[in-house]
Amino acid sequence: MPVEITWWGHATCTVTDSDVRVLTDPLFARRLAHLRRRRGAVPPPGARRADVVLVSHLHADHLHVPSLARLEPGTRLLVPRGAPRQVPGLRRLSHLRVDEVAPGDERRVGDLLIRVVPAWHDGRRLPVGPHRSPALGFVVEGSARTYFAGDTGLFDDMAKEVGPVDVALLPVGGWGPYLGEGHLDAGRAAQALARLAPRSAVPVHYGTYWPIGMDAVRPHEFHAPGAEFVRLAAEFAPGVDVHRLEHGESVRLEVAR
């Protein structure tokens, strides 16, 4: 059975495997604080339908409470441990089944096994503050093993912690002209690809949101990361098939183990 990946923009993807719909870091906003969606339409209502939703960390462009509020009643939501305490809005989403997880945890959803793996990224909700939740990645195991990295930088044990995967959804950019620690740009993402050695990869987390009023500031940082990742992946990991999707576009991947 093939796995189907749909990229809705930023870190929001639908992974359909074994008749189970998995939604990652849903962000259905046209505008978020100082950010404006500059490419791709806001995902349609059908994008909100999922059997399980994965939230990688507490930053507002990944844990977006208004977007989560639009999910169908009864949707299962996996969030970093401690998230409801740090994000009070989560506690008001009584129509969702919220499950707190940390690296090493596993959850069954239908015929899928979801493994929670670490990420190297700041897990705080706010830029400063004493409270932290772990930043997470997820490996969705069904007919394929699909790694959703969330937001992460390169770290020494990445391949060991993630384990063997068939498909990697890797961040290759961001929402501003500069990336800080704990992020992958196109070059570091290509290096991650070489370490992970999946069969296929899809670049995400680029070319969607950009700060209002900064359209003329280093515009190549907005437009270029996807194509740059394709180029560098061919150099660092030539055996990996890279699928650069447009917003709302899907790819079906046959995985033979």
Sequence and secondary structure as in RCSB ss.txt:
>XXXX:A:sequence
MPVEITWWGHATCTVTDSDVRVLTDPLFARRLAHLRRRRGAVPPPGARRADVVLVSHLHADHLHVPSLARLEPGT
RLLVPRGAPRQVPGLRRLSHLRVDEVAPGDERRVGDLLIRVVPAWHDGRRLPVGPHRSPALGFVVEGSARTYFAG
DTGLFDDMAKEVGPVDVALLPVGGWGPYLGEGHLDAGRAAQALARLAPRSAVPVHYGTYWPIGMDAVRPHEFHAP
GAEFVRLAAEFAPGVDVHRLEHGESVRLEVAR
>XXXX:A:secstr
  EEEEEEETTEEEEEETTEEEEES    SEETTEEE SS    GGGG  SEEE   SSTTTS HHHHHTS TT 
EEEEETTHHHH HHHHT TTSEEEEE TT EEEETTEEEEEEE  S   SSSS S     EEEEEESSSEEEE  
S    TTHHHHH S SEEEEE   SSS   TT   HHHHHHHHHHH  SEEEEES SSEEETT TTSSTHHHHSH
HHHHHHHHHHH TTSEE    TTEEEEE    
